[in-house]
Amino acid sequence: MSKICQITGKKAMVGNNVSHSKRRTKRKFNVNLFTKKFYWVEQGVWISLTISAAGLRTINKLGLNAAMEQAAEKGYLTGNDIKFLAL
């Protein structure tokens, strides 16, 4: 599983560690990702998404269905990415 948010499309950035002597070495700025289960009311199923904290706030603001439609339009989420959970 790649380290990309399925709602916002955020992924790791590359930058520099800068020491006190100003020596620069490469480092990664990773995204705050976690796996969360949601109940998708329109489809009547549980789904599992890999989302960032910003993606969770987006879902809280817009709703799950609207956030997923927006992510699909931008190309961050495809039908193969969604894991349906049988409970």
Distance bins in CASP14 RR format, pairs under 12 A and 6 or more apart:
PFRMAT RR
TARGET T0000
AUTHOR 0000-0000-0000
RMODE 2
METHOD distances of the structure
MODEL  1
1 33 0 0 0 0 1 0 0 0 0 0 0
1 34 0 0 0 0 0 1 0 0 0 0 0
1 35 0 0 0 0 1 0 0 0 0 0 0
1 48 0 0 0 0 0 1 0 0 0 0 0
1 49 0 0 0 0 0 1 0 0 0 0 0
1 50 1 0 0 1 0 0 0 0 0 0 0
1 81 0 0 0 0 1 0 0 0 0 0 0
1 83 0 0 0 0 0 1 0 0 0 0 0
2 9 0 0 0 0 0 1 0 0 0 0 0
2 10 0 0 0 0 0 1 0 0 0 0 0
2 11 1 0 0 1 0 0 0 0 0 0 0
2 12 0 0 0 0 1 0 0 0 0 0 0
2 30 0 0 0 0 0 1 0 0 0 0 0
2 31 0 0 0 0 0 1 0 0 0 0 0
2 33 0 0 0 0 1 0 0 0 0 0 0
2 50 0 0 0 0 1 0 0 0 0 0 0
2 76 0 0 0 0 0 1 0 0 0 0 0
2 81 0 0 0 0 0 1 0 0 0 0 0
3 9 0 0 0 0 0 1 0 0 0 0 0
3 10 0 0 0 0 1 0 0 0 0 0 0
3 11 1 0 0 1 0 0 0 0 0 0 0
3 12 1 0 1 0 0 0 0 0 0 0 0
3 13 0 0 0 0 0 1 0 0 0 0 0
3 28 0 0 0 0 1 0 0 0 0 0 0
3 29 0 0 0 0 0 1 0 0 0 0 0
3 30 1 0 0 1 0 0 0 0 0 0 0
3 31 1 0 0 1 0 0 0 0 0 0 0
3 32 0 0 0 0 0 1 0 0 0 0 0
3 33 1 0 1 0 0 0 0 0 0 0 0
3 34 0 0 0 0 0 1 0 0 0 0 0
3 35 0 0 0 0 0 1 0 0 0 0 0
3 50 0 0 0 0 1 0 0 0 0 0 0
3 51 0 0 0 0 0 1 0 0 0 0 0
3 52 0 0 0 0 1 0 0 0 0 0 0
4 10 1 0 0 1 0 0 0 0 0 0 0
4 11 1 0 1 0 0 0 0 0 0 0 0
4 12 0 0 0 0 1 0 0 0 0 0 0
4 30 0 0 0 0 0 1 0 0 0 0 0
4 31 1 0 0 1 0 0 0 0 0 0 0
4 33 0 0 0 0 1 0 0 0 0 0 0
4 49 0 0 0 0 0 1 0 0 0 0 0
4 50 1 0 0 1 0 0 0 0 0 0 0
4 51 0 0 0 0 0 1 0 0 0 0 0
4 52 0 0 0 0 1 0 0 0 0 0 0
4 55 0 0 0 0 0 1 0 0 0 0 0
4 71 0 0 0 0 0 1 0 0 0 0 0
4 75 0 0 0 0 0 1 0 0 0 0 0
4 76 1 0 0 1 0 0 0 0 0 0 0
4 77 0 0 0 0 0 1 0 0 0 0 0
4 78 0 0 0 0 0 1 0 0 0 0 0
4 81 0 0 0 0 1 0 0 0 0 0 0
5 11 1 0 0 1 0 0 0 0 0 0 0
5 12 0 0 0 0 0 1 0 0 0 0 0
5 30 0 0 0 0 0 1 0 0 0 0 0
5 31 1 0 0 1 0 0 0 0 0 0 0
5 32 0 0 0 0 1 0 0 0 0 0 0
5 33 1 0 0 1 0 0 0 0 0 0 0
5 34 0 0 0 0 1 0 0 0 0 0 0
5 35 0 0 0 0 0 1 0 0 0 0 0
5 36 0 0 0 0 0 1 0 0 0 0 0
5 49 0 0 0 0 1 0 0 0 0 0 0
5 50 1 0 0 1 0 0 0 0 0 0 0
5 51 1 0 1 0 0 0 0 0 0 0 0
5 52 1 0 1 0 0 0 0 0 0 0 0
5 53 0 0 0 0 1 0 0 0 0 0 0
5 54 1 0 0 1 0 0 0 0 0 0 0
5 55 1 0 1 0 0 0 0 0 0 0 0
5 56 0 0 0 0 1 0 0 0 0 0 0
5 57 0 0 0 0 0 1 0 0 0 0 0
5 58 0 0 0 0 1 0 0 0 0 0 0
5 59 0 0 0 0 0 1 0 0 0 0 0
5 67 0 0 0 0 0 1 0 0 0 0 0
5 71 0 0 0 0 1 0 0 0 0 0 0
5 74 0 0 0 0 0 1 0 0 0 0 0
5 76 1 0 0 1 0 0 0 0 0 0 0
5 77 0 0 0 0 1 0 0 0 0 0 0
5 81 0 0 0 0 0 1 0 0 0 0 0
6 31 0 0 0 0 0 1 0 0 0 0 0
6 33 0 0 0 0 1 0 0 0 0 0 0
6 34 0 0 0 0 0 1 0 0 0 0 0
6 35 0 0 0 0 0 1 0 0 0 0 0
6 36 0 0 0 0 0 1 0 0 0 0 0
6 38 0 0 0 0 0 1 0 0 0 0 0
6 47 0 0 0 0 0 1 0 0 0 0 0
6 48 0 0 0 0 1 0 0 0 0 0 0
6 49 1 0 1 0 0 0 0 0 0 0 0
6 50 1 0 1 0 0 0 0 0 0 0 0
6 51 1 0 0 1 0 0 0 0 0 0 0
6 52 0 0 0 0 1 0 0 0 0 0 0
6 54 0 0 0 0 0 1 0 0 0 0 0
6 55 0 0 0 0 1 0 0 0 0 0 0
6 56 0 0 0 0 0 1 0 0 0 0 0
6 58 0 0 0 0 0 1 0 0 0 0 0
6 59 0 0 0 0 0 1 0 0 0 0 0
6 64 0 0 0 0 0 1 0 0 0 0 0
6 67 0 0 0 0 1 0 0 0 0 0 0
6 68 0 0 0 0 1 0 0 0 0 0 0
6 70 0 0 0 0 0 1 0 0 0 0 0
6 71 1 0 0 1 0 0 0 0 0 0 0
6 72 0 0 0 0 1 0 0 0 0 0 0
6 74 0 0 0 0 0 1 0 0 0 0 0
6 75 0 0 0 0 1 0 0 0 0 0 0
6 76 1 0 1 0 0 0 0 0 0 0 0
6 77 1 0 1 0 0 0 0 0 0 0 0
6 78 0 0 0 0 1 0 0 0 0 0 0
6 79 0 0 0 0 0 1 0 0 0 0 0
6 80 0 0 0 0 0 1 0 0 0 0 0
6 81 1 0 1 0 0 0 0 0 0 0 0
6 82 0 0 0 0 1 0 0 0 0 0 0
6 83 0 0 0 0 0 1 0 0 0 0 0
7 31 0 0 0 0 0 1 0 0 0 0 0
7 33 0 0 0 0 0 1 0 0 0 0 0
7 36 0 0 0 0 0 1 0 0 0 0 0
7 38 0 0 0 0 0 1 0 0 0 0 0
7 47 0 0 0 0 0 1 0 0 0 0 0
7 49 1 0 0 1 0 0 0 0 0 0 0
7 50 0 0 0 0 1 0 0 0 0 0 0
7 51 1 0 1 0 0 0 0 0 0 0 0
7 52 1 0 0 1 0 0 0 0 0 0 0
7 53 0 0 0 0 0 1 0 0 0 0 0
7 54 0 0 0 0 1 0 0 0 0 0 0
7 55 1 0 1 0 0 0 0 0 0 0 0
7 56 0 0 0 0 1 0 0 0 0 0 0
7 57 0 0 0 0 1 0 0 0 0 0 0
7 58 1 0 1 0 0 0 0 0 0 0 0
7 59 1 0 0 1 0 0 0 0 0 0 0
7 60 0 0 0 0 0 1 0 0 0 0 0
7 61 0 0 0 0 0 1 0 0 0 0 0
7 62 0 0 0 0 1 0 0 0 0 0 0
7 63 0 0 0 0 0 1 0 0 0 0 0
7 64 0 0 0 0 1 0 0 0 0 0 0
7 66 0 0 0 0 0 1 0 0 0 0 0
7 67 1 0 1 0 0 0 0 0 0 0 0
7 68 1 0 0 1 0 0 0 0 0 0 0
7 69 0 0 0 0 0 1 0 0 0 0 0
7 70 0 0 0 0 1 0 0 0 0 0 0
7 71 1 0 1 0 0 0 0 0 0 0 0
7 72 0 0 0 0 0 1 0 0 0 0 0
7 73 0 0 0 0 0 1 0 0 0 0 0
7 74 0 0 0 0 1 0 0 0 0 0 0
7 75 0 0 0 0 0 1 0 0 0 0 0
7 76 1 0 0 1 0 0 0 0 0 0 0
7 77 1 0 0 1 0 0 0 0 0 0 0
7 81 0 0 0 0 0 1 0 0 0 0 0
7 82 0 0 0 0 0 1 0 0 0 0 0
8 31 0 0 0 0 1 0 0 0 0 0 0
8 32 0 0 0 0 0 1 0 0 0 0 0
8 33 0 0 0 0 0 1 0 0 0 0 0
8 49 0 0 0 0 0 1 0 0 0 0 0
8 50 0 0 0 0 0 1 0 0 0 0 0
8 51 1 0 0 1 0 0 0 0 0 0 0
8 52 1 0 1 0 0 0 0 0 0 0 0
8 53 0 0 0 0 1 0 0 0 0 0 0
8 54 1 0 1 0 0 0 0 0 0 0 0
8 55 1 0 1 0 0 0 0 0 0 0 0
8 56 0 0 0 0 1 0 0 0 0 0 0
8 57 0 0 0 0 1 0 0 0 0 0 0
8 58 1 0 0 1 0 0 0 0 0 0 0
8 59 0 0 0 0 0 1 0 0 0 0 0
8 61 0 0 0 0 0 1 0 0 0 0 0
8 62 0 0 0 0 0 1 0 0 0 0 0
8 67 0 0 0 0 1 0 0 0 0 0 0
8 68 0 0 0 0 0 1 0 0 0 0 0
8 70 0 0 0 0 1 0 0 0 0 0 0
8 71 1 0 0 1 0 0 0 0 0 0 0
8 74 0 0 0 0 1 0 0 0 0 0 0
8 75 0 0 0 0 0 1 0 0 0 0 0
8 76 1 0 0 1 0 0 0 0 0 0 0
8 77 0 0 0 0 0 1 0 0 0 0 0
9 31 0 0 0 0 1 0 0 0 0 0 0
9 33 0 0 0 0 0 1 0 0 0 0 0
9 49 0 0 0 0 0 1 0 0 0 0 0
9 50 0 0 0 0 0 1 0 0 0 0 0
9 51 0 0 0 0 1 0 0 0 0 0 0
9 52 0 0 0 0 1 0 0 0 0 0 0
9 54 0 0 0 0 1 0 0 0 0 0 0
9 55 0 0 0 0 1 0 0 0 0 0 0
9 58 0 0 0 0 0 1 0 0 0 0 0
9 67 0 0 0 0 0 1 0 0 0 0 0
9 70 0 0 0 0 0 1 0 0 0 0 0
9 71 1 0 0 1 0 0 0 0 0 0 0
9 72 0 0 0 0 0 1 0 0 0 0 0
9 74 1 0 0 1 0 0 0 0 0 0 0
9 75 0 0 0 0 1 0 0 0 0 0 0
9 76 1 0 1 0 0 0 0 0 0 0 0
9 77 0 0 0 0 1 0 0 0 0 0 0
9 81 0 0 0 0 0 1 0 0 0 0 0
10 29 0 0 0 0 0 1 0 0 0 0 0
10 30 0 0 0 0 1 0 0 0 0 0 0
10 31 1 0 1 0 0 0 0 0 0 0 0
10 32 0 0 0 0 1 0 0 0 0 0 0
10 33 0 0 0 0 1 0 0 0 0 0 0
10 50 0 0 0 0 0 1 0 0 0 0 0
10 51 0 0 0 0 1 0 0 0 0 0 0
10 52 1 0 1 0 0 0 0 0 0 0 0
10 53 0 0 0 0 1 0 0 0 0 0 0
10 54 1 0 0 1 0 0 0 0 0 0 0
10 55 0 0 0 0 1 0 0 0 0 0 0
10 56 0 0 0 0 0 1 0 0 0 0 0
10 58 0 0 0 0 0 1 0 0 0 0 0
10 71 0 0 0 0 0 1 0 0 0 0 0
10 74 0 0 0 0 0 1 0 0 0 0 0
10 76 0 0 0 0 1 0 0 0 0 0 0
11 28 0 0 0 0 0 1 0 0 0 0 0
11 29 0 0 0 0 1 0 0 0 0 0 0
11 30 0 0 0 0 1 0 0 0 0 0 0
11 31 1 0 0 1 0 0 0 0 0 0 0
11 32 0 0 0 0 0 1 0 0 0 0 0
11 33 0 0 0 0 1 0 0 0 0 0 0
11 50 0 0 0 0 0 1 0 0 0 0 0
11 52 0 0 0 0 1 0 0 0 0 0 0
11 76 0 0 0 0 1 0 0 0 0 0 0
12 27 0 0 0 0 0 1 0 0 0 0 0
12 28 1 0 1 0 0 0 0 0 0 0 0
12 29 1 0 0 1 0 0 0 0 0 0 0
12 30 1 0 1 0 0 0 0 0 0 0 0
12 31 1 0 0 1 0 0 0 0 0 0 0
12 32 0 0 0 0 0 1 0 0 0 0 0
12 33 0 0 0 0 1 0 0 0 0 0 0
12 52 0 0 0 0 0 1 0 0 0 0 0
13 26 0 0 0 0 0 1 0 0 0 0 0
13 27 0 0 0 0 1 0 0 0 0 0 0
13 28 1 0 0 1 0 0 0 0 0 0 0
13 29 1 0 1 0 0 0 0 0 0 0 0
13 30 0 0 0 0 1 0 0 0 0 0 0
13 31 0 0 0 0 1 0 0 0 0 0 0
14 24 0 0 0 0 0 1 0 0 0 0 0
14 25 0 0 0 0 0 1 0 0 0 0 0
14 26 1 0 0 1 0 0 0 0 0 0 0
14 27 1 0 0 1 0 0 0 0 0 0 0
14 28 1 0 0 1 0 0 0 0 0 0 0
14 29 1 0 0 1 0 0 0 0 0 0 0
14 30 0 0 0 0 0 1 0 0 0 0 0
15 24 0 0 0 0 1 0 0 0 0 0 0
15 25 0 0 0 0 1 0 0 0 0 0 0
15 26 1 0 0 1 0 0 0 0 0 0 0
15 27 1 0 1 0 0 0 0 0 0 0 0
15 28 1 0 0 1 0 0 0 0 0 0 0
15 29 1 0 0 1 0 0 0 0 0 0 0
15 30 0 0 0 0 0 1 0 0 0 0 0
16 22 0 0 0 0 0 1 0 0 0 0 0
16 23 0 0 0 0 1 0 0 0 0 0 0
16 24 1 0 1 0 0 0 0 0 0 0 0
16 25 1 0 0 1 0 0 0 0 0 0 0
16 26 1 0 0 1 0 0 0 0 0 0 0
16 27 1 0 0 1 0 0 0 0 0 0 0
16 28 0 0 0 0 0 1 0 0 0 0 0
16 29 0 0 0 0 0 1 0 0 0 0 0
17 23 0 0 0 0 1 0 0 0 0 0 0
17 24 1 0 0 1 0 0 0 0 0 0 0
17 25 1 0 1 0 0 0 0 0 0 0 0
17 26 1 0 0 1 0 0 0 0 0 0 0
17 27 1 0 1 0 0 0 0 0 0 0 0
17 28 0 0 0 0 0 1 0 0 0 0 0
17 29 0 0 0 0 0 1 0 0 0 0 0
18 24 1 0 1 0 0 0 0 0 0 0 0
18 25 0 0 0 0 1 0 0 0 0 0 0
18 26 0 0 0 0 0 1 0 0 0 0 0
18 27 0 0 0 0 1 0 0 0 0 0 0
19 25 1 0 0 1 0 0 0 0 0 0 0
19 27 0 0 0 0 0 1 0 0 0 0 0
30 52 0 0 0 0 0 1 0 0 0 0 0
31 50 0 0 0 0 1 0 0 0 0 0 0
31 51 0 0 0 0 1 0 0 0 0 0 0
31 52 1 0 1 0 0 0 0 0 0 0 0
31 53 0 0 0 0 1 0 0 0 0 0 0
31 54 0 0 0 0 1 0 0 0 0 0 0
31 55 0 0 0 0 1 0 0 0 0 0 0
32 50 0 0 0 0 0 1 0 0 0 0 0
32 51 0 0 0 0 1 0 0 0 0 0 0
32 52 1 0 1 0 0 0 0 0 0 0 0
32 53 1 0 1 0 0 0 0 0 0 0 0
32 54 0 0 0 0 1 0 0 0 0 0 0
32 55 0 0 0 0 1 0 0 0 0 0 0
32 56 0 0 0 0 1 0 0 0 0 0 0
32 57 0 0 0 0 0 1 0 0 0 0 0
33 49 0 0 0 0 0 1 0 0 0 0 0
33 50 1 0 1 0 0 0 0 0 0 0 0
33 51 1 0 0 1 0 0 0 0 0 0 0
33 52 1 0 1 0 0 0 0 0 0 0 0
33 53 0 0 0 0 1 0 0 0 0 0 0
33 54 0 0 0 0 0 1 0 0 0 0 0
33 55 0 0 0 0 1 0 0 0 0 0 0
33 56 0 0 0 0 0 1 0 0 0 0 0
34 48 0 0 0 0 0 1 0 0 0 0 0
34 49 0 0 0 0 1 0 0 0 0 0 0
34 50 1 0 0 1 0 0 0 0 0 0 0
34 51 1 0 0 1 0 0 0 0 0 0 0
34 52 0 0 0 0 1 0 0 0 0 0 0
34 53 0 0 0 0 1 0 0 0 0 0 0
34 54 0 0 0 0 0 1 0 0 0 0 0
34 55 0 0 0 0 0 1 0 0 0 0 0
34 56 0 0 0 0 1 0 0 0 0 0 0
35 47 0 0 0 0 0 1 0 0 0 0 0
35 48 1 0 1 0 0 0 0 0 0 0 0
35 49 1 0 0 1 0 0 0 0 0 0 0
35 50 1 0 1 0 0 0 0 0 0 0 0
35 51 0 0 0 0 1 0 0 0 0 0 0
35 52 0 0 0 0 0 1 0 0 0 0 0
35 56 0 0 0 0 0 1 0 0 0 0 0
35 83 0 0 0 0 1 0 0 0 0 0 0
35 85 0 0 0 0 0 1 0 0 0 0 0
36 46 0 0 0 0 0 1 0 0 0 0 0
36 47 0 0 0 0 1 0 0 0 0 0 0
36 48 1 0 0 1 0 0 0 0 0 0 0
36 49 1 0 1 0 0 0 0 0 0 0 0
36 50 0 0 0 0 1 0 0 0 0 0 0
36 51 1 0 1 0 0 0 0 0 0 0 0
36 52 0 0 0 0 0 1 0 0 0 0 0
36 53 0 0 0 0 0 1 0 0 0 0 0
36 55 0 0 0 0 1 0 0 0 0 0 0
36 56 1 0 0 1 0 0 0 0 0 0 0
36 59 0 0 0 0 1 0 0 0 0 0 0
36 60 0 0 0 0 0 1 0 0 0 0 0
36 64 0 0 0 0 0 1 0 0 0 0 0
36 83 0 0 0 0 0 1 0 0 0 0 0
36 85 0 0 0 0 0 1 0 0 0 0 0
37 45 0 0 0 0 0 1 0 0 0 0 0
37 46 1 0 1 0 0 0 0 0 0 0 0
37 47 1 0 0 1 0 0 0 0 0 0 0
37 48 1 0 1 0 0 0 0 0 0 0 0
37 49 0 0 0 0 1 0 0 0 0 0 0
37 50 0 0 0 0 0 1 0 0 0 0 0
37 51 0 0 0 0 0 1 0 0 0 0 0
37 64 0 0 0 0 0 1 0 0 0 0 0
37 82 0 0 0 0 0 1 0 0 0 0 0
37 83 0 0 0 0 1 0 0 0 0 0 0
37 84 0 0 0 0 0 1 0 0 0 0 0
37 85 1 0 0 1 0 0 0 0 0 0 0
37 87 0 0 0 0 1 0 0 0 0 0 0
38 44 0 0 0 0 0 1 0 0 0 0 0
38 45 0 0 0 0 1 0 0 0 0 0 0
38 46 1 0 0 1 0 0 0 0 0 0 0
38 47 1 0 1 0 0 0 0 0 0 0 0
38 48 1 0 0 1 0 0 0 0 0 0 0
38 49 1 0 0 1 0 0 0 0 0 0 0
38 50 0 0 0 0 0 1 0 0 0 0 0
38 51 0 0 0 0 1 0 0 0 0 0 0
38 55 0 0 0 0 0 1 0 0 0 0 0
38 56 0 0 0 0 1 0 0 0 0 0 0
38 59 1 0 0 1 0 0 0 0 0 0 0
38 60 0 0 0 0 0 1 0 0 0 0 0
38 63 0 0 0 0 1 0 0 0 0 0 0
38 64 1 0 1 0 0 0 0 0 0 0 0
38 65 0 0 0 0 0 1 0 0 0 0 0
38 67 0 0 0 0 1 0 0 0 0 0 0
38 68 0 0 0 0 1 0 0 0 0 0 0
38 82 0 0 0 0 0 1 0 0 0 0 0
38 83 0 0 0 0 0 1 0 0 0 0 0
38 84 0 0 0 0 0 1 0 0 0 0 0
38 85 0 0 0 0 1 0 0 0 0 0 0
39 45 1 0 0 1 0 0 0 0 0 0 0
39 46 1 0 1 0 0 0 0 0 0 0 0
39 47 0 0 0 0 1 0 0 0 0 0 0
39 48 0 0 0 0 0 1 0 0 0 0 0
39 49 0 0 0 0 0 1 0 0 0 0 0
39 59 0 0 0 0 0 1 0 0 0 0 0
39 63 0 0 0 0 0 1 0 0 0 0 0
39 64 0 0 0 0 1 0 0 0 0 0 0
39 65 0 0 0 0 0 1 0 0 0 0 0
39 84 0 0 0 0 0 1 0 0 0 0 0
39 85 0 0 0 0 1 0 0 0 0 0 0
39 87 0 0 0 0 1 0 0 0 0 0 0
40 46 1 0 0 1 0 0 0 0 0 0 0
40 47 1 0 1 0 0 0 0 0 0 0 0
40 48 0 0 0 0 0 1 0 0 0 0 0
40 49 0 0 0 0 1 0 0 0 0 0 0
40 59 0 0 0 0 0 1 0 0 0 0 0
40 63 0 0 0 0 0 1 0 0 0 0 0
40 64 1 0 0 1 0 0 0 0 0 0 0
40 65 1 0 0 1 0 0 0 0 0 0 0
40 66 0 0 0 0 0 1 0 0 0 0 0
40 67 0 0 0 0 0 1 0 0 0 0 0
40 68 1 0 0 1 0 0 0 0 0 0 0
40 69 0 0 0 0 0 1 0 0 0 0 0
40 82 0 0 0 0 1 0 0 0 0 0 0
40 83 0 0 0 0 0 1 0 0 0 0 0
40 84 0 0 0 0 1 0 0 0 0 0 0
40 85 0 0 0 0 0 1 0 0 0 0 0
41 47 0 0 0 0 0 1 0 0 0 0 0
41 63 0 0 0 0 1 0 0 0 0 0 0
41 64 1 0 0 1 0 0 0 0 0 0 0
41 65 1 0 0 1 0 0 0 0 0 0 0
41 68 0 0 0 0 0 1 0 0 0 0 0
42 63 0 0 0 0 0 1 0 0 0 0 0
42 64 0 0 0 0 1 0 0 0 0 0 0
42 65 1 0 1 0 0 0 0 0 0 0 0
42 66 0 0 0 0 0 1 0 0 0 0 0
42 68 0 0 0 0 1 0 0 0 0 0 0
42 69 0 0 0 0 0 1 0 0 0 0 0
43 64 0 0 0 0 1 0 0 0 0 0 0
43 65 0 0 0 0 1 0 0 0 0 0 0
43 68 0 0 0 0 0 1 0 0 0 0 0
43 79 0 0 0 0 0 1 0 0 0 0 0
43 82 0 0 0 0 1 0 0 0 0 0 0
43 84 0 0 0 0 1 0 0 0 0 0 0
43 85 0 0 0 0 0 1 0 0 0 0 0
44 64 0 0 0 0 0 1 0 0 0 0 0
44 65 0 0 0 0 0 1 0 0 0 0 0
44 84 0 0 0 0 1 0 0 0 0 0 0
44 85 0 0 0 0 0 1 0 0 0 0 0
44 86 0 0 0 0 0 1 0 0 0 0 0
44 87 0 0 0 0 0 1 0 0 0 0 0
45 64 0 0 0 0 0 1 0 0 0 0 0
45 82 0 0 0 0 1 0 0 0 0 0 0
45 83 0 0 0 0 0 1 0 0 0 0 0
45 84 1 0 1 0 0 0 0 0 0 0 0
45 85 1 0 0 1 0 0 0 0 0 0 0
45 86 0 0 0 0 1 0 0 0 0 0 0
45 87 0 0 0 0 1 0 0 0 0 0 0
46 64 0 0 0 0 0 1 0 0 0 0 0
46 82 0 0 0 0 0 1 0 0 0 0 0
46 83 0 0 0 0 1 0 0 0 0 0 0
46 84 1 0 0 1 0 0 0 0 0 0 0
46 85 1 0 1 0 0 0 0 0 0 0 0
46 86 0 0 0 0 1 0 0 0 0 0 0
46 87 1 0 1 0 0 0 0 0 0 0 0
47 59 0 0 0 0 0 1 0 0 0 0 0
47 64 0 0 0 0 1 0 0 0 0 0 0
47 65 0 0 0 0 0 1 0 0 0 0 0
47 67 0 0 0 0 0 1 0 0 0 0 0
47 68 0 0 0 0 1 0 0 0 0 0 0
47 77 0 0 0 0 0 1 0 0 0 0 0
47 79 0 0 0 0 0 1 0 0 0 0 0
47 81 0 0 0 0 1 0 0 0 0 0 0
47 82 1 0 1 0 0 0 0 0 0 0 0
47 83 1 0 0 1 0 0 0 0 0 0 0
47 84 1 0 1 0 0 0 0 0 0 0 0
47 85 1 0 0 1 0 0 0 0 0 0 0
47 86 0 0 0 0 0 1 0 0 0 0 0
47 87 0 0 0 0 0 1 0 0 0 0 0
48 81 0 0 0 0 0 1 0 0 0 0 0
48 82 1 0 0 1 0 0 0 0 0 0 0
48 83 1 0 1 0 0 0 0 0 0 0 0
48 84 0 0 0 0 1 0 0 0 0 0 0
48 85 1 0 1 0 0 0 0 0 0 0 0
48 86 0 0 0 0 0 1 0 0 0 0 0
48 87 0 0 0 0 0 1 0 0 0 0 0
49 55 0 0 0 0 1 0 0 0 0 0 0
49 56 0 0 0 0 1 0 0 0 0 0 0
49 58 0 0 0 0 0 1 0 0 0 0 0
49 59 0 0 0 0 1 0 0 0 0 0 0
49 64 0 0 0 0 1 0 0 0 0 0 0
49 67 0 0 0 0 1 0 0 0 0 0 0
49 68 0 0 0 0 1 0 0 0 0 0 0
49 71 0 0 0 0 1 0 0 0 0 0 0
49 76 0 0 0 0 0 1 0 0 0 0 0
49 77 0 0 0 0 1 0 0 0 0 0 0
49 79 0 0 0 0 0 1 0 0 0 0 0
49 81 0 0 0 0 1 0 0 0 0 0 0
49 82 1 0 0 1 0 0 0 0 0 0 0
49 83 1 0 0 1 0 0 0 0 0 0 0
49 84 0 0 0 0 0 1 0 0 0 0 0
49 85 0 0 0 0 0 1 0 0 0 0 0
50 56 0 0 0 0 0 1 0 0 0 0 0
50 71 0 0 0 0 0 1 0 0 0 0 0
50 76 0 0 0 0 0 1 0 0 0 0 0
50 77 0 0 0 0 0 1 0 0 0 0 0
50 81 0 0 0 0 1 0 0 0 0 0 0
50 82 0 0 0 0 0 1 0 0 0 0 0
50 83 0 0 0 0 1 0 0 0 0 0 0
51 57 0 0 0 0 1 0 0 0 0 0 0
51 58 0 0 0 0 1 0 0 0 0 0 0
51 59 1 0 0 1 0 0 0 0 0 0 0
51 60 0 0 0 0 0 1 0 0 0 0 0
51 64 0 0 0 0 0 1 0 0 0 0 0
51 67 0 0 0 0 1 0 0 0 0 0 0
51 68 0 0 0 0 0 1 0 0 0 0 0
51 71 0 0 0 0 1 0 0 0 0 0 0
51 76 0 0 0 0 0 1 0 0 0 0 0
51 77 0 0 0 0 0 1 0 0 0 0 0
51 81 0 0 0 0 0 1 0 0 0 0 0
51 82 0 0 0 0 0 1 0 0 0 0 0
52 58 0 0 0 0 1 0 0 0 0 0 0
52 59 0 0 0 0 0 1 0 0 0 0 0
52 71 0 0 0 0 0 1 0 0 0 0 0
52 76 0 0 0 0 0 1 0 0 0 0 0
53 59 0 0 0 0 0 1 0 0 0 0 0
53 60 0 0 0 0 0 1 0 0 0 0 0
54 60 0 0 0 0 0 1 0 0 0 0 0
54 61 0 0 0 0 0 1 0 0 0 0 0
54 67 0 0 0 0 0 1 0 0 0 0 0
55 61 0 0 0 0 1 0 0 0 0 0 0
55 62 0 0 0 0 1 0 0 0 0 0 0
55 63 0 0 0 0 0 1 0 0 0 0 0
55 64 0 0 0 0 0 1 0 0 0 0 0
55 67 1 0 0 1 0 0 0 0 0 0 0
55 68 0 0 0 0 0 1 0 0 0 0 0
55 70 0 0 0 0 0 1 0 0 0 0 0
55 71 0 0 0 0 1 0 0 0 0 0 0
55 76 0 0 0 0 0 1 0 0 0 0 0
55 77 0 0 0 0 0 1 0 0 0 0 0
56 62 0 0 0 0 0 1 0 0 0 0 0
56 63 0 0 0 0 0 1 0 0 0 0 0
56 64 0 0 0 0 0 1 0 0 0 0 0
56 67 0 0 0 0 1 0 0 0 0 0 0
57 63 0 0 0 0 0 1 0 0 0 0 0
57 67 0 0 0 0 1 0 0 0 0 0 0
58 64 0 0 0 0 1 0 0 0 0 0 0
58 66 0 0 0 0 1 0 0 0 0 0 0
58 67 1 0 1 0 0 0 0 0 0 0 0
58 68 0 0 0 0 0 1 0 0 0 0 0
58 69 0 0 0 0 0 1 0 0 0 0 0
58 70 0 0 0 0 1 0 0 0 0 0 0
58 71 0 0 0 0 1 0 0 0 0 0 0
58 74 0 0 0 0 0 1 0 0 0 0 0
58 76 0 0 0 0 0 1 0 0 0 0 0
58 77 0 0 0 0 0 1 0 0 0 0 0
59 65 0 0 0 0 1 0 0 0 0 0 0
59 66 0 0 0 0 1 0 0 0 0 0 0
59 67 1 0 1 0 0 0 0 0 0 0 0
59 68 0 0 0 0 1 0 0 0 0 0 0
59 69 0 0 0 0 0 1 0 0 0 0 0
59 70 0 0 0 0 0 1 0 0 0 0 0
59 71 0 0 0 0 1 0 0 0 0 0 0
59 77 0 0 0 0 0 1 0 0 0 0 0
60 66 0 0 0 0 0 1 0 0 0 0 0
60 67 0 0 0 0 1 0 0 0 0 0 0
61 67 0 0 0 0 1 0 0 0 0 0 0
61 70 0 0 0 0 0 1 0 0 0 0 0
62 68 0 0 0 0 1 0 0 0 0 0 0
62 69 0 0 0 0 1 0 0 0 0 0 0
62 70 1 0 0 1 0 0 0 0 0 0 0
62 71 0 0 0 0 0 1 0 0 0 0 0
63 69 0 0 0 0 1 0 0 0 0 0 0
63 70 0 0 0 0 1 0 0 0 0 0 0
63 71 0 0 0 0 0 1 0 0 0 0 0
64 70 0 0 0 0 0 1 0 0 0 0 0
64 71 0 0 0 0 0 1 0 0 0 0 0
64 77 0 0 0 0 0 1 0 0 0 0 0
64 82 0 0 0 0 0 1 0 0 0 0 0
65 71 0 0 0 0 0 1 0 0 0 0 0
65 72 0 0 0 0 0 1 0 0 0 0 0
65 77 0 0 0 0 0 1 0 0 0 0 0
66 72 0 0 0 0 0 1 0 0 0 0 0
66 73 0 0 0 0 0 1 0 0 0 0 0
67 73 0 0 0 0 0 1 0 0 0 0 0
67 74 0 0 0 0 0 1 0 0 0 0 0
67 76 0 0 0 0 0 1 0 0 0 0 0
67 77 0 0 0 0 1 0 0 0 0 0 0
68 74 0 0 0 0 0 1 0 0 0 0 0
68 75 0 0 0 0 0 1 0 0 0 0 0
68 76 0 0 0 0 1 0 0 0 0 0 0
68 77 1 0 0 1 0 0 0 0 0 0 0
68 78 0 0 0 0 0 1 0 0 0 0 0
68 79 0 0 0 0 1 0 0 0 0 0 0
68 81 0 0 0 0 0 1 0 0 0 0 0
68 82 0 0 0 0 1 0 0 0 0 0 0
69 75 0 0 0 0 0 1 0 0 0 0 0
69 76 0 0 0 0 0 1 0 0 0 0 0
69 77 0 0 0 0 1 0 0 0 0 0 0
70 76 0 0 0 0 1 0 0 0 0 0 0
70 77 0 0 0 0 1 0 0 0 0 0 0
71 77 1 1 0 0 0 0 0 0 0 0 0
71 78 0 0 0 0 1 0 0 0 0 0 0
71 79 0 0 0 0 0 1 0 0 0 0 0
71 81 0 0 0 0 1 0 0 0 0 0 0
71 82 0 0 0 0 0 1 0 0 0 0 0
72 78 1 0 0 1 0 0 0 0 0 0 0
72 79 1 0 0 1 0 0 0 0 0 0 0
72 80 0 0 0 0 0 1 0 0 0 0 0
72 81 0 0 0 0 1 0 0 0 0 0 0
72 82 0 0 0 0 1 0 0 0 0 0 0
75 81 0 0 0 0 1 0 0 0 0 0 0
76 82 0 0 0 0 0 1 0 0 0 0 0
77 83 0 0 0 0 0 1 0 0 0 0 0
END
